[in-house]
Amino acid sequence: MTSDAPHDVPGVPAGTEWLRLTPGQREVILVLAERDGTTIKQLEDRLIKSSGTLRATLRQLTRMRLIQVEHLPGQVGRPAHLYRLAPQAWALFPSNVRAVAQELIRFLEASHPDVLAEFVSHARAGLEARGYALLEGTTFANHEEAAFELYRELGFVPAWAEVGGMRCVALNHCPYWPVASLTETICEAERTAISAFLGQDVQFVGHRRRGDSRCIVCWNASARANSNGQAEN
């Protein structure tokens, strides 16, 4: 049985085994970590990739014994399968990150809210500064492309989307979920930093804290004016 409800992913993957995986393999593992069984179609929808590309990645991960494959009986046409993480794959995730984060956040909120506020302020400023560094040090055409790359660099597994005429980024994994699930200050810091970087208000139209399967951030792509007073595409 599949489940659309997001699972608690125990922290951010780490270690040499994780670093040896390709970016495409990492993206698949992060999505599978949040679902109890996933079909190839669901992976296509989440990662905006072709079934051929995903099947090749899934075969690689199966040979590496990082995912398990379950045949779905009673299907017409091409055999259907469910993919889920193998026990070995969970070893990529630190097991106690959520417990440590929960204890720390509750302690700071109860006893040292000023410390938590200062931490969030520094995180917001650092996120915005990293966006400008990406924009200046690479060939990104505009702020929107740099913001997308910033999300990718931070481990969010982003994909472009459009909601109600707004340009959006669907975040298919949250590397900070053990903390973000406990306090909205982390998500608000992210939102305000991206808003400042893009020069316009960024809004969450989907959010895991509200029970959605993933977070989706949107902005009006034509609202930011460039130095010539014309809107960027």
N, C-alpha and C positions, 0 to 999 in steps of 0.2 A: 504494500500500500504506500502511495506517495502522500506527502503532507506539504501543503503550501505554507504552513506556519514556520517561521525561521527558528532554527535551533540555536542553542547557546554554543558558540564556537569557543573552545577553551584557549583563548589568547591568540597571539600572532605567531604563525609558523616561524621556526628558527632552526639554526644548525646547518652543518655542511650538507646534509642530504637534501634539505630544502633548496639550498643555493645551487645544487647541481641540476635541478629541474629547469626546464625551459619556461619562459613566461606563459606560454599557452598551457603547459601542464599545470603550472601553479594556479592559473585561473580556474581550470576545471576542478582541481582539488578544493579550492576555496568555496566554489558553488556547491559541490557535493557535501561539504562539511555542514552546510546549512539546511540540507534536505534529507529526509529519510527515504532515499530512493529517487532517482531522477531519470527521465527518459531523454533520448537524444533530441526530441523536439523541444523539451523544456530547456535543455542546454543551449539549443539554437536561439530560443527566445531571450534567454538571459544574457548570453555572450555575443549575440549578433554575429555569429560565425556560421559558415556552411556546414552541412551535415558531413560532407567529405572530410573537411579539416578536423572536425570534432571526432569522427570515427577513427582517424589516424592517431589522434592524441589519446583516445580511450584505449586503443590497442597497445600503444606504448605503455600506458599506465598499468594495463592489465598484465603485460609481460613483466613489469617491475613489481608486481604484486601489491600495488598501492590501491587498486580498486577491485571490487567484486562485481560480477555480472550475473543477473538473474533473468532467465527467459520468461516472457509473459505468454502464457498459453492462450489459445483461442483467437489469435490475431490473424486477420486476413492479409495476404500479400507478404511483404518482407517481414521476417521475424522481428518482434519488438522485444526490447530488453530494458531492464532497470539497472542503473549503475549506482553503486554506493561505495563509500570508502571502506577499505579493508582495515583490519585492526592495526596493521603495520603503519598505515598512513596517519593514524591518530598520534603516533609517536612523534610526528613532526610538530605537534602543538604542545606547548608547555601546559601542564595539567592544572596548575594552581593559580593561574593569572587572575581568573574571575574572583576567586576567594580573596586574594590579596587586594585586588582593586576595590572590592565591596567593603572590606574592612577599612581601607584607607579613606575612601570617599566619605563613608559614614562618620569616621572620626573627624575629618576636616570640616564637614558640614556642621557637626554638633559642637565642636570645640574651637576650631580655627577657620571660620568662614573667610577671614581676610587673607589667609594663606592660600586657600582654594581660589579666591578671586584673583590674587596676584599670579598664580600659576596659569589660570585661564587667560589672563591678559597677555602674559609672555607667549603663550602658545598661539594666540591669535596674531600677535605681531610677527612672530616667527613664520607663521603660515603665509601671511601676506608678503613678507620679505622674500620668501622662497619663490613665490609666484613671479615677482619682479626679476629675480635672478634667472629664472627659467626663460622669461621673455627676452631679457637682454643678452643671455649667453647662447641662444639658439636661433633657429630660423623660423620660429612660430609666426604665423601671419598676423595674429591678433591675440588679445587678452583671453578670448574664449578658448582658443586652442591651447594656450599656456595653462589655463585653469584645468582643462581636461587632463593634460599631461601631469599636472600637480597631483590630481586625484589618483592617477595611475601610479605615480612615484610613491605615494603614501600607502598604496596597497588596497585601494577601494575597488579595483576591477571595474572601471567605468565603461559605460556604453552610451553613445548619443541617443537621444529620444526627443520627441516633440509632444507637448501636451497643451492643448488649447491655443495653438499658435506661438507658444513660447519654446525657446530652445532649452533643452533639459539634458541633464546627465543622470542616468540611472546608475546607482552605486550598488554593484552586485555582491559586495562584501564590505563589512565594516571592520577594519583592523582594531578599532577602539571599542567594539561593542561591549566587552566586559566592564568598561567604565561608562560608556555612553548609556547603557541600559539602566544605570543607577542614578544618573543626574543629567538634566538637560543642558547644563552649562557647557559641556564639551561640544555638543551639536550647535549650540548658539555661537560659541567661539568660532567654529568652522564657518557657519553661515555669515557672520559679520565680517570675517576675514576675506572670504570670497566676494562678498558684496563690495567691500572697500577696494579690492583689487580690480573688479570689473567696473566700478564706478556706478553701480545701480543696485537696487534691492534684489537679493536672491531669496527665494522662498522654497521651503520643502513642500512639495505637493504629494509626496508619499513619504512615510517614515515608519521605521520598524518600531519605534516607541508607541506608535498608534496602532500597531498590529499589522501593518503592511509587510509584504514579503521582502521589500527592499526600500531604501531611501531614494527619492528622486528630487533633485534640486533643479529649479528652473529660473530663467531670467529672460528678459526681452532682448533678443540678440541685436536689434536695431537701435537700442536706446543709447549705447555708449558712442560718443562722438570722438573722432580722432583729432589730431592736432590741426587738421584743415577744416574742422567743423562739419565733416561728413560722417555719416554712420558707418561703422565697420560691419562687414558681413560675417 
